């Protein structure tokens, strides 16, 4: 019961942009936002990381997070896709 309440309290509605290529090879950006949660910035961060992981995995690679800008409800992540070892 406590876990269910905590999940609702921390839960958020989130949105994510399309992954965009940068001018550097294998370097991409993604923007996310989250609303309705106490820790919206953390939800936006988690969504950005999971989106980067999924994008690189579709290419048979792994994500390596780079620069990230996090605000109260948004995160912008620049990441690279590297071959899986």
Secondary structure, DSSP 8 states (H G I E B T S, - for coil): -HHHHHHHHH--EEEE---EE-SSTTEEEEEEEEESSTTHHHHHHHHHHHHHHHHHHHTTEEEEEEEEEE-SSEEEEEEEEEE--
